[in-house]
């Protein structure tokens, strides 16, 4: 029997097809985002040449949000970090908050990367958004990124009343690397007796540095963020330890032996992307540990499809599913 950690026989490597709407858009996406990220490409990506940075006016969404940047203490002995705080305008009293961790393969992005979609959901549900800026690999390898994210969460929980947030209803979430870091922060909060999270929203999370699942092999050279890109991102974060025996679960949450005692999780991923099998395995292991997880595998979805092709029917369905999960979680 072939397992996800064992390379399958060659005749089983045919990739699943892309959704027809997404496939039509993928050629355009590929003009700006190559399938394979190589180490020498990282400096150009970190310069912001690819990622658009929304302005404060963009984030205010026509007056729906009040925007504030806070500089708060980072991990012990490390630099301060920046938190972008977006609160619904005119709302008083503590409200639920989504603690947002941006994507970017561990090597690019900032606390505004991809936040527009998050704010759209927050506006619908009346949530605050606190988005953390973390140090990037390879200049700042593990544990710098996850420790920055955890320090920002601790500050948010400790200053919840000051910023109008309900400490009991903070959800950590993010996409791609942000999803992986969100899972790692949930593990740290559990293991350090840190803030009690209401949930963890893991959108196409980057969880496993071993990069050897069937889906990683199937999608090599295809779609967005293929096996080569994944190797580049994880090597930037972990160096020579990548794929070896001594990788911390706070770097690669798939390495965690115990997934019990975690907050309810939402996990989603495309069927036609590198992270499919590791994400399905993570949700399965949460169930096996007696936890709660909602899992969606979007047929024909490539990595980040709902952000890159938001008008596609499958993208709208994916966003609606996340919003519905948040609504049900916060109604408890």
Helices and strands as residue ranges (DSSP letters): G 10-12, H 20-32, G 39-41, H 42-46, H 56-60, E 65-72, E 81-88, E 95-101, H 115-125, E 128-132, H 144-158, E 165-175, H 177-192, E 199-203, H 214-218, H 227-238, G 239-241, G 253-255, E 265-270, H 276-288, E 293-298, H 305-308, H 313-330
